[in-house]
Amino acid sequence: MSEPAAIKPTDKNITEYLSTLSTFVTHSATHEGATETAFSRLLAVTAQKFHWTLIPKQKLKVGSKLIYPDGTLQDRNYLRRGYWEAKDTNDDLDAEIIKKKAKGYPLGDIIFEDTERAVLFQDGKQVEQFDLRRPSHIADLLTQFYRYTEPDIEGFEQAVEEFKERVPDLAAGLQVKLEEAHKSNKRFGAAFQEFFQLCQTALNPNIRREAVDEMLIQHLLTERLFRKMNK
């Protein structure tokens, strides 16, 4: 898979983010409830470039407790890829990070920020700090955040890509086996006839045998996978 393009400092969404914060300052609205909306909007629009979706305040179970990160980023496979936690400039960001770590906040890929400074954790470690008053730093933060893939997720994505590539060959092989079974396996023939009649009754009285064969192939391709996932 090709790496997504980096976010540039001149990105209009970064410009709008800084403009919004400037407007908040002129209205003396520097509390977290106001300022977090600007960063939330920035994440929501830039995440789309990487096929991620921002979900605010989604609950996450950590041990026997529930936590609610300010933002959870999911990819198009509905996997949690990153998190975001906002504070305001009156908070001690480093102290707040220590508190969140103690509560079990995931540190695989998470941004802690207070509108002036952001701290990025990846793979359980602090990797870098960024000045959120500088467009180049914001661009670097977002690019590094979105491009990171935890090892387990990377393995999953590679498996998905490999599976997609192999599906045509696997399906062709199953088609050959079905044709052989139709011709020479009496037990299969009797069971297939019952299933075929069920499909006619439940789905379409004019359904073709080839369509039912295709349904069986799709089931055989995915059944073992889902059975493994549910264990």
Residue, then its C-alpha position, 0 to 999 in steps of 0.5 A: m500500500s502506498e503511503p498517504a501524502a504528507i499534510k503541508p503547512t499551507d493546508k487550508n485546514i491548518t490556516e482555519y484552525l489557527s484563525t479560529l483559535s485567534t478568534f477565540v482569544t479575542h473573545s477570551a474563550t480559552h477554556e478547554g470546552a471552546t478550544e477543543t472544538a477547533f482541534s476536533r474540527l482540524l482532526a475531523v477534516t484531515a483524517q478523511k485524507f487518510h480514510w480515518t474517521l474522528i469519533p468524539k467521546q467514544k467509550l473505551k474499556v480499560g480493565s474494569k473501567l471505562i474511559y472517554p478520550d476526547g477523540t478516537l480515530q477509526d479507519r475504514n475497517y472500523l479499527r481504532r487507529g489513534y486517540w486525541e486528548a485535549k487540555d487548555t493552556n491553564d492546565d499543566l499538560d505534562a501533569e495531565i499526561i501522567k494522570k491519563k497514563a495512570k488511568g490506562y489511556p492507550l499510548g499506541d498512537i495518541i496526541f495530547e495537546d493544550t492548543e499551544r503544545a502537543v505531545l505525541f506518543q507512539d508505541g507506548k513512548q513519547v516520540e516528539q513535541f510540537d509547537l501548535r502555534r507554528p503551521s509546520h509543526i502542526a503539519d508534521l504532527l498530523t502527518q506523523f500521527y496518521r502515518y503510524t501503524e501499530p504492528d498488530i494492525e499492520g499485520f492485519e492490513q497485510a493479511v487483508e491485502e493478501f487475501k484480496e489478491r488470492v480471492p480470485d484463485l481461491a474462488a476458481g479452485l472452489q468452483v472446480k471442486l463444486e463442479e466435481a461434487h455435482k458430478s460424482n458426489k451423491r451425498f453432496g447432490a442430495a444436500f445441495q438439492e435441499f439447499f437449492q429448494l430452500c433458496q427458491t422458497a426463501l429468495n427467488p423461485n427462478i434462482r439459477r444453480e450457478a447463483v447458489d454455487e456462487m453463494l456457497i463459494q463466498h460462504l466457504l471463503t469467509e466462514r473459516l475466517f469469521r470462525k477464527m475471529n470469534k474464538 
